[in-house]
Amino acid sequence: MLTYPELVKLMLSGKMKLSFGEILFLGHPFSLMPMYFYEELTKRLIEDPEEREKVYFDAWKAGFKFTLDIVNKYSLESFEDRYKLAMDLVSMSGFGDYRTIEFFPGYAIFKIINNPFPKLFYPSNLKVDHILRGINAGGGTVVHERIINCVELECAAENSKYCLHVNGSQKYLEERIENEKILEEQLGDIKNLQKKQVSYLKRNYKKIYKKYSIEK
């Protein structure tokens, strides 16, 4: 989570600029939205699986676009550099402190400490980070240079303390997540989802889309 000294440091370095009506972070427009907006949106996603899949995909697109712009801006060519930058960025987004447990090309598992959003639903037996999962996966696609999707194994809506997320290609998600029900509930038909993701990249990133294959 972004602390006040870190915020001051960003502003002094020019990486974050605040002016009347505008916030720029690394040259990209941002806004401060109350968590209650995401809460109300997520309530709808909980009730409607089709809408959940659509919003997850939209979040995936946003995560991809933002991460790609930043990676290009800083000319990050190695997997490790891309991964570190992505984790630093999401840890400053206000959705908790990301702690990596394991990562390698095609797979990452990380714990998110003190994410304030799912705590709005506590106590619950639901996993609610559908929007954040999409952003994680879209950014992860740039980092891992292959189609990545994200599932939530544990949620602060259930335990009030942390969330446990897995970013992975289809291969590693199927190999490392034993509970097939979680994959189906959170990603639906993963093969169909991947087709949509590939189609989106092909339409909008014609020069580079072949880099982001489903598997390598």
C-alpha positions as a Markdown table, in Angstrom:
| # | Residue | x | y | z |
|---|---|---|---|---|
| 1 | Met | 0.0 | 0.0 | 0.0 |
| 2 | Leu | 1.3 | 3.5 | -0.9 |
| 3 | Thr | 2.5 | 5.3 | 2.2 |
| 4 | Tyr | 2.7 | 9.0 | 2.7 |
| 5 | Pro | 6.5 | 9.2 | 2.4 |
| 6 | Glu | 6.4 | 7.1 | -0.8 |
| 7 | Leu | 3.7 | 9.4 | -2.2 |
| 8 | Val | 5.9 | 12.4 | -1.5 |
| 9 | Lys | 8.9 | 10.7 | -3.1 |
| 10 | Leu | 6.8 | 10.0 | -6.2 |
| 11 | Met | 5.7 | 13.6 | -6.5 |
| 12 | Leu | 9.2 | 15.0 | -6.0 |
| 13 | Ser | 10.6 | 12.6 | -8.6 |
| 14 | Gly | 7.9 | 13.7 | -11.1 |
| 15 | Lys | 6.5 | 10.2 | -11.4 |
| 16 | Met | 3.2 | 11.4 | -9.9 |
| 17 | Lys | 1.7 | 14.8 | -10.7 |
| 18 | Leu | -1.4 | 16.3 | -9.1 |
| 19 | Ser | -3.2 | 19.2 | -10.5 |
| 20 | Phe | -6.8 | 20.6 | -10.4 |
| 21 | Gly | -9.0 | 17.9 | -11.9 |
| 22 | Glu | -6.1 | 15.6 | -12.9 |
| 23 | Ile | -3.8 | 12.9 | -11.5 |
| 24 | Leu | -1.0 | 11.5 | -13.6 |
| 25 | Phe | 1.0 | 8.4 | -12.5 |
| 26 | Leu | 4.0 | 7.7 | -14.7 |
| 27 | Gly | 2.3 | 9.8 | -17.4 |
| 28 | His | -0.9 | 7.8 | -17.2 |
| 29 | Pro | -4.3 | 9.3 | -16.0 |
| 30 | Phe | -5.5 | 7.9 | -12.7 |
| 31 | Ser | -8.5 | 8.7 | -10.4 |
| 32 | Leu | -9.2 | 8.2 | -6.8 |
| 33 | Met | -12.3 | 6.0 | -6.5 |
| 34 | Pro | -13.9 | 5.0 | -3.2 |
| 35 | Met | -13.7 | 1.3 | -2.5 |
| 36 | Tyr | -17.5 | 1.4 | -2.2 |
| 37 | Phe | -17.8 | 1.7 | -5.9 |
| 38 | Tyr | -15.9 | -1.6 | -6.4 |
| 39 | Glu | -18.0 | -3.1 | -3.6 |
| 40 | Glu | -21.3 | -2.3 | -5.4 |
| 41 | Leu | -20.0 | -3.5 | -8.7 |
| 42 | Thr | -18.7 | -6.7 | -7.2 |
| 43 | Lys | -22.1 | -7.4 | -5.6 |
| 44 | Arg | -23.5 | -7.6 | -9.2 |
| 45 | Leu | -20.6 | -9.8 | -10.3 |
| 46 | Ile | -21.3 | -12.2 | -7.5 |
| 47 | Glu | -24.9 | -12.7 | -8.7 |
| 48 | Asp | -24.2 | -12.8 | -12.4 |
| 49 | Pro | -21.4 | -15.2 | -13.7 |
| 50 | Glu | -21.6 | -13.9 | -17.2 |
| 51 | Glu | -21.2 | -10.3 | -16.1 |
| 52 | Arg | -18.3 | -11.4 | -13.9 |
| 53 | Glu | -16.5 | -12.9 | -16.9 |
| 54 | Lys | -17.0 | -9.8 | -18.9 |
| 55 | Val | -15.7 | -7.4 | -16.2 |
| 56 | Tyr | -12.8 | -9.7 | -15.5 |
| 57 | Phe | -11.9 | -9.6 | -19.2 |
| 58 | Asp | -12.2 | -5.8 | -19.2 |
| 59 | Ala | -9.9 | -5.6 | -16.2 |
| 60 | Trp | -7.5 | -7.9 | -18.0 |
| 61 | Lys | -7.3 | -5.5 | -21.0 |
| 62 | Ala | -6.7 | -2.6 | -18.7 |
| 63 | Gly | -3.9 | -4.4 | -16.8 |
| 64 | Phe | -2.3 | -5.4 | -20.1 |
| 65 | Lys | -2.4 | -2.0 | -21.6 |
| 66 | Phe | -1.0 | -0.2 | -18.6 |
| 67 | Thr | 1.8 | -2.7 | -17.9 |
| 68 | Leu | 2.8 | -2.8 | -21.5 |
| 69 | Asp | 3.1 | 1.0 | -21.6 |
| 70 | Ile | 5.3 | 1.1 | -18.5 |
| 71 | Val | 7.5 | -1.8 | -19.7 |
| 72 | Asn | 8.0 | -0.1 | -23.0 |
| 73 | Lys | 8.7 | 3.2 | -21.3 |
| 74 | Tyr | 11.5 | 1.8 | -19.2 |
| 75 | Ser | 12.7 | -0.7 | -21.9 |
| 76 | Leu | 12.5 | -3.7 | -19.6 |
| 77 | Glu | 13.7 | -6.7 | -21.5 |
| 78 | Ser | 14.3 | -9.4 | -18.8 |
| 79 | Phe | 11.5 | -11.3 | -17.1 |
| 80 | Glu | 12.9 | -10.6 | -13.7 |
| 81 | Asp | 12.9 | -6.8 | -14.3 |
| 82 | Arg | 9.4 | -6.8 | -15.7 |
| 83 | Tyr | 8.1 | -8.9 | -12.8 |
| 84 | Lys | 9.7 | -6.7 | -10.1 |
| 85 | Leu | 8.3 | -3.5 | -11.7 |
| 86 | Ala | 4.8 | -5.0 | -12.0 |
| 87 | Met | 4.8 | -6.1 | -8.3 |
| 88 | Asp | 6.1 | -2.6 | -7.2 |
| 89 | Leu | 3.3 | -0.9 | -9.2 |
| 90 | Val | 0.4 | -3.1 | -7.9 |
| 91 | Ser | 1.7 | -2.7 | -4.3 |
| 92 | Met | 1.3 | 1.1 | -4.7 |
| 93 | Ser | -2.2 | 0.9 | -6.1 |
| 94 | Gly | -4.0 | 0.8 | -2.8 |
| 95 | Phe | -5.1 | -2.9 | -3.1 |
| 96 | Gly | -2.7 | -4.3 | -0.6 |
| 97 | Asp | 1.0 | -5.2 | -0.2 |
| 98 | Tyr | 2.0 | -7.9 | -2.7 |
| 99 | Arg | 4.4 | -10.6 | -1.4 |
| 100 | Thr | 5.8 | -13.1 | -3.8 |
| 101 | Ile | 5.9 | -16.8 | -2.7 |
| 102 | Glu | 7.1 | -18.3 | -6.0 |
| 103 | Phe | 7.5 | -17.1 | -9.6 |
| 104 | Phe | 9.0 | -18.3 | -12.8 |
| 105 | Pro | 8.0 | -17.7 | -16.5 |
| 106 | Gly | 4.4 | -18.8 | -16.9 |
| 107 | Tyr | 3.6 | -18.9 | -13.1 |
| 108 | Ala | 3.5 | -16.8 | -10.0 |
| 109 | Ile | 1.8 | -17.2 | -6.6 |
| 110 | Phe | 1.6 | -14.2 | -4.3 |
| 111 | Lys | 0.0 | -13.2 | -1.0 |
| 112 | Ile | -1.7 | -9.8 | -0.8 |
| 113 | Ile | -1.6 | -8.3 | 2.7 |
| 114 | Asn | -4.0 | -5.7 | 4.0 |
| 115 | Asn | -6.1 | -5.4 | 0.9 |
| 116 | Pro | -8.9 | -3.1 | 2.1 |
| 117 | Phe | -11.4 | -4.0 | -0.6 |
| 118 | Pro | -12.3 | -7.6 | 0.3 |
| 119 | Lys | -12.5 | -6.7 | 3.9 |
| 120 | Leu | -15.7 | -4.8 | 3.0 |
| 121 | Phe | -17.3 | -8.2 | 2.6 |
| 122 | Tyr | -15.9 | -9.8 | 5.7 |
| 123 | Pro | -17.1 | -12.2 | 7.2 |
| 124 | Ser | -18.0 | -14.1 | 4.0 |
| 125 | Asn | -17.5 | -17.4 | 2.4 |
| 126 | Leu | -16.9 | -15.8 | -1.0 |
| 127 | Lys | -13.8 | -14.9 | -3.0 |
| 128 | Val | -14.5 | -11.4 | -4.3 |
| 129 | Asp | -11.4 | -10.0 | -6.0 |
| 130 | His | -12.7 | -10.5 | -9.6 |
| 131 | Ile | -11.6 | -7.1 | -10.9 |
| 132 | Leu | -8.2 | -7.3 | -9.3 |
| 133 | Arg | -7.7 | -10.8 | -10.7 |
| 134 | Gly | -8.3 | -9.4 | -14.1 |
| 135 | Ile | -5.8 | -6.6 | -13.7 |
| 136 | Asn | -3.2 | -9.1 | -12.2 |
| 137 | Ala | -3.7 | -11.4 | -15.2 |
| 138 | Gly | -3.5 | -8.7 | -17.8 |
| 139 | Gly | -0.3 | -7.3 | -16.3 |
| 140 | Gly | 1.0 | -10.8 | -15.9 |
| 141 | Thr | 0.5 | -11.4 | -19.6 |
| 142 | Val | 3.0 | -8.7 | -20.4 |
| 143 | Val | 5.4 | -9.8 | -17.7 |
| 144 | His | 5.4 | -13.5 | -18.7 |
| 145 | Glu | 5.0 | -12.9 | -22.4 |
| 146 | Arg | 2.2 | -15.4 | -22.8 |
| 147 | Ile | -1.5 | -15.5 | -22.0 |
| 148 | Ile | -1.9 | -15.4 | -18.2 |
| 149 | Asn | -5.0 | -15.7 | -16.1 |
| 150 | Cys | -5.5 | -15.3 | -12.4 |
| 151 | Val | -7.4 | -17.2 | -9.7 |
| 152 | Glu | -7.9 | -16.4 | -6.1 |
| 153 | Leu | -7.3 | -19.4 | -3.7 |
| 154 | Glu | -7.9 | -17.5 | -0.5 |
| 155 | Cys | -9.6 | -14.2 | 0.2 |
| 156 | Ala | -9.6 | -11.5 | 2.9 |
| 157 | Ala | -13.3 | -11.6 | 2.6 |
| 158 | Glu | -13.1 | -15.0 | 4.3 |
| 159 | Asn | -10.1 | -14.6 | 6.6 |
| 160 | Ser | -9.9 | -10.8 | 7.1 |
| 161 | Lys | -6.1 | -10.8 | 6.7 |
| 162 | Tyr | -4.8 | -11.7 | 3.3 |
| 163 | Cys | -5.6 | -12.9 | -0.2 |
| 164 | Leu | -3.7 | -15.6 | -2.1 |
| 165 | His | -3.6 | -15.2 | -5.9 |
| 166 | Val | -2.1 | -17.4 | -8.6 |
| 167 | Asn | -1.1 | -15.9 | -12.0 |
| 168 | Gly | -0.5 | -18.7 | -14.6 |
| 169 | Ser | -0.7 | -20.0 | -18.1 |
| 170 | Gln | -3.3 | -22.6 | -18.7 |
| 171 | Lys | -0.7 | -25.3 | -18.4 |
| 172 | Tyr | 0.5 | -24.2 | -14.9 |
| 173 | Leu | -3.0 | -23.4 | -13.6 |
| 174 | Glu | -4.2 | -26.9 | -14.5 |
| 175 | Glu | -1.0 | -28.5 | -13.1 |
| 176 | Arg | -0.8 | -26.6 | -9.9 |
| 177 | Ile | -4.4 | -26.0 | -8.8 |
| 178 | Glu | -6.0 | -29.2 | -7.7 |
| 179 | Asn | -9.5 | -27.7 | -7.2 |
| 180 | Glu | -10.9 | -27.7 | -10.7 |
| 181 | Lys | -14.1 | -26.0 | -9.3 |
| 182 | Ile | -12.1 | -22.9 | -8.5 |
| 183 | Leu | -10.9 | -22.6 | -12.1 |
| 184 | Glu | -14.3 | -23.1 | -13.5 |
| 185 | Glu | -16.0 | -20.7 | -11.1 |
| 186 | Gln | -13.5 | -17.9 | -11.6 |
| 187 | Leu | -12.5 | -18.3 | -15.2 |
| 188 | Gly | -15.4 | -20.1 | -16.8 |
| 189 | Asp | -14.4 | -21.8 | -20.1 |
| 190 | Ile | -10.7 | -21.0 | -20.0 |
| 191 | Lys | -10.1 | -22.1 | -23.6 |
| 192 | Asn | -12.9 | -19.7 | -24.8 |
| 193 | Leu | -11.5 | -17.0 | -22.6 |
| 194 | Gln | -8.1 | -17.4 | -24.1 |
| 195 | Lys | -9.5 | -17.2 | -27.6 |
| 196 | Lys | -11.0 | -13.8 | -26.7 |
| 197 | Gln | -7.8 | -12.6 | -25.2 |
| 198 | Val | -5.8 | -13.6 | -28.3 |
| 199 | Ser | -8.3 | -12.0 | -30.6 |
| 200 | Tyr | -8.2 | -8.8 | -28.6 |
| 201 | Leu | -4.4 | -8.7 | -28.8 |
| 202 | Lys | -4.4 | -9.5 | -32.5 |
| 203 | Arg | -6.9 | -6.6 | -33.2 |
| 204 | Asn | -5.2 | -4.0 | -31.1 |
| 205 | Tyr | -1.5 | -5.0 | -31.0 |
| 206 | Lys | -0.9 | -6.3 | -34.5 |
| 207 | Lys | 2.9 | -5.8 | -34.4 |
| 208 | Ile | 3.5 | -7.7 | -31.2 |
| 209 | Tyr | 0.5 | -10.0 | -30.5 |
| 210 | Lys | 2.4 | -13.2 | -31.6 |
| 211 | Lys | 4.7 | -12.7 | -28.6 |
| 212 | Tyr | 1.8 | -13.5 | -26.3 |
| 213 | Ser | 1.0 | -17.1 | -27.2 |
| 214 | Ile | -1.2 | -19.3 | -25.1 |
| 215 | Glu | 1.7 | -21.6 | -24.4 |
| 216 | Lys | 5.4 | -21.7 | -25.3 |
